[in-house]
Every structure is written in C-alpha cells, then in structure tokens.
Amino acid sequence: MLSYEEILERALRVAVEDLDLETAAESIGDEPLVDNDDEPVEVREVQTLAGAGFMTRDNGVVLRLTDGREYTVTLNRYR
C-alpha cells in the first residue's frame, strides 16, 4: 500500500507533466516565460526525486524546463 507522500508525489507528477506554462502565465495576467531566443519555455521532463537520482528519503518531483533550468518540489509532512 502506498503512503500518503507517495500518492501525492504521483499526483503532482501527473499534474506537472500536463502543465502549460504559457497558459498558466496568461491566466494570471503575466507574460509567458521565454528563453534566450524568445521561444516559450515548456516543461521538458518531470521525474520523482528518486527517479532523478536524488540521494534523499523525501518525496517530490524534479521539473526540467526547455531553457535548462531545473526545480524541485519536495513534499514534507509536518503534522
């Protein structure tokens, strides 16, 4: 049986894989993210922290963008 953190991690991964950054920016009235060539930045890859090789026991995801930037979203239980 999966833990809460594992279920949330999988849900987060699915949600981020379908994220359209251009639409998200426009929905809040901001300009879309663009790279150095003025091309729209998109989510290129989403992996779990474990799948991306992070040496941690935390659950979360790594977002890799088409402009080369990488971000992590970590799930931490506090209650």
Summary of the structure (lengths in Angstrom):
residues: 79
radius of gyration: 14.3
end to end distance: 20.5
largest distance: 46.3
contacts: 183
relative contact order: 0.21
helix: 27%
strand: 27%
